Amino acid sequence: MKILGTILLSFLMLTACDDGSADPDGGAGGADGGMTGFPLAGTWTDEFSTGHVIDTTEWVQTNGDSASTYEILNIDTTLRQVLAHNDPANPFNPDLFSRFDWVVDGQDVFYCQAAFDKASQADAAAAAASDDSDPATSGCGGAFPWTRLLPGG
């Protein structure tokens, strides 16, 4: 009986910790960090040899000795946008705000940093929409292609 009571108490303690408020687009576990609906979560390398480590709290880009960190403020999986605060130590546009758009095209995942130097989160959110009709060749900032992310790093 004592063993059954211990098992029951353990079960209750484990289930009591889950308040049901888990973010369906966040969390931990699995190859993508358990971020169902957020295909950017993970470790990537882009076409320019920049490494990307992305989760629901930050996006870190590393190229050679240079690194840029973006604190993720909001992920909108419907609009496919990430709003972020540029770290004060970033080499470019420190302490400003960015918006990253993303698109999945077949097996390919692309992102476009639609805003990178905005004074506020609202300004970054209001940046012109990226054209995702042909991400491999155009649509990011008007004249540039989107950046393809390749799994791994």
C-alpha positions as CSV (number, residue, x, y, z in Angstrom):
1,M,0.0,0.0,0.0
2,K,2.9,2.3,0.8
3,I,4.4,1.7,-2.7
4,L,1.0,2.5,-4.3
5,G,0.8,5.7,-2.4
6,T,4.3,6.8,-3.4
7,I,3.5,6.0,-7.1
8,L,0.2,7.9,-6.9
9,L,1.9,10.9,-5.2
10,S,4.6,10.9,-7.8
11,F,2.1,10.9,-10.6
12,L,0.1,13.7,-9.0
13,M,3.2,15.8,-8.6
14,L,4.2,15.3,-12.2
15,T,0.8,16.1,-13.6
16,A,0.2,19.1,-11.3
17,C,3.2,20.8,-12.8
18,D,1.4,21.0,-16.2
19,D,-0.9,23.9,-16.1
20,G,-2.0,23.4,-19.7
21,S,-0.5,26.8,-20.8
22,A,2.3,25.4,-22.9
23,D,2.9,27.4,-26.1
24,P,2.1,25.1,-29.1
25,D,4.8,26.8,-31.0
26,G,7.4,26.6,-28.2
27,G,8.9,24.2,-25.8
28,A,11.7,21.6,-25.8
29,G,12.2,18.2,-27.2
30,G,12.5,16.5,-30.6
31,A,14.7,17.4,-33.5
32,D,13.1,20.8,-33.9
33,G,13.1,21.5,-30.1
34,G,9.4,20.5,-30.0
35,M,8.4,23.7,-31.8
36,T,5.6,22.3,-33.9
37,G,4.7,25.0,-36.4
38,F,8.0,26.8,-36.1
39,P,10.2,25.3,-38.7
40,L,13.2,27.6,-38.0
41,A,13.9,26.0,-34.6
42,G,17.2,24.1,-34.7
43,T,20.7,24.5,-36.0
44,W,21.3,25.6,-39.6
45,T,23.9,26.8,-42.0
46,D,23.0,29.2,-44.8
47,E,24.3,29.5,-48.3
48,F,26.9,32.0,-47.1
49,S,28.4,29.7,-44.5
50,T,26.7,31.6,-41.6
51,G,25.7,29.4,-38.8
52,H,22.2,29.9,-37.2
53,V,21.0,28.5,-33.9
54,I,17.4,29.3,-33.4
55,D,14.9,28.6,-30.6
56,T,11.9,30.4,-29.2
57,T,14.1,32.8,-27.1
58,E,16.9,33.8,-29.4
59,W,18.4,33.6,-32.9
60,V,22.2,33.5,-33.0
61,Q,24.1,34.0,-36.3
62,T,27.8,33.2,-36.4
63,N,30.2,33.8,-39.3
64,G,33.9,33.4,-38.6
65,D,34.7,35.5,-35.5
66,S,31.6,37.6,-35.8
67,A,28.3,36.8,-34.0
68,S,25.0,38.5,-33.8
69,T,22.3,37.6,-31.3
70,Y,18.6,38.5,-31.6
71,E,16.3,38.2,-28.6
72,I,13.0,36.8,-29.9
73,L,10.1,38.8,-28.7
74,N,7.3,37.3,-30.8
75,I,6.8,34.4,-33.2
76,D,3.8,34.5,-35.4
77,T,3.4,31.2,-37.2
78,T,0.4,32.5,-39.2
79,L,2.3,35.4,-40.7
80,R,5.5,33.4,-40.6
81,Q,7.4,36.2,-38.8
82,V,9.8,36.6,-35.9
83,L,10.1,39.9,-34.2
84,A,13.4,40.4,-32.3
85,H,15.5,42.8,-30.4
86,N,19.1,43.1,-31.7
87,D,21.6,42.5,-28.9
88,P,23.5,45.6,-27.8
89,A,26.8,43.8,-28.6
90,N,25.8,43.1,-32.2
91,P,28.3,44.4,-34.7
92,F,25.5,45.8,-36.9
93,N,22.4,47.8,-35.8
94,P,22.9,47.1,-32.0
95,D,20.0,47.6,-29.7
96,L,17.5,48.1,-32.5
97,F,14.7,45.8,-33.7
98,S,14.4,43.2,-36.5
99,R,11.8,41.2,-38.2
100,F,12.6,37.9,-39.9
101,D,10.1,36.4,-42.3
102,W,10.3,32.8,-43.3
103,V,8.8,30.5,-46.0
104,V,9.0,26.7,-46.5
105,D,9.1,26.0,-50.3
106,G,8.9,22.2,-50.8
107,Q,11.9,20.8,-48.8
108,D,13.6,24.2,-48.7
109,V,13.4,26.7,-45.8
110,F,14.2,30.3,-46.5
111,Y,14.3,33.5,-44.3
112,C,14.4,37.2,-45.1
113,Q,15.4,39.8,-42.6
114,A,12.7,42.2,-43.7
115,A,13.7,44.8,-41.0
116,F,17.0,45.1,-39.2
117,D,17.4,48.6,-38.0
118,K,14.0,49.7,-36.6
119,A,13.7,51.9,-33.6
120,S,10.9,49.8,-32.0
121,Q,9.2,46.4,-32.1
122,A,6.1,48.1,-33.7
123,D,8.2,49.6,-36.4
124,A,9.8,46.2,-37.2
125,A,6.4,44.6,-37.3
126,A,5.1,47.3,-39.7
127,A,8.0,46.8,-42.3
128,A,6.9,46.0,-45.8
129,A,5.9,42.4,-46.4
130,S,8.4,40.1,-48.1
131,D,7.4,38.6,-51.4
132,D,7.6,34.8,-51.0
133,S,6.4,33.9,-54.5
134,D,9.9,33.0,-55.6
135,P,12.2,33.0,-52.6
136,A,15.2,31.3,-54.4
137,T,15.6,34.3,-56.7
138,S,13.8,37.4,-55.3
139,G,11.4,38.9,-52.9
140,C,13.6,39.9,-49.9
141,G,13.8,43.7,-49.7
142,G,12.7,44.1,-53.3
143,A,15.9,43.1,-55.2
144,F,17.4,40.2,-53.2
145,P,16.6,36.5,-52.9
146,W,15.7,35.0,-49.6
147,T,18.4,33.2,-47.7
148,R,18.2,29.4,-47.8
149,L,18.8,27.6,-44.5
150,L,20.4,24.1,-44.7
151,P,20.0,21.7,-41.8
152,G,22.9,21.3,-39.5
153,G,25.7,23.5,-38.5
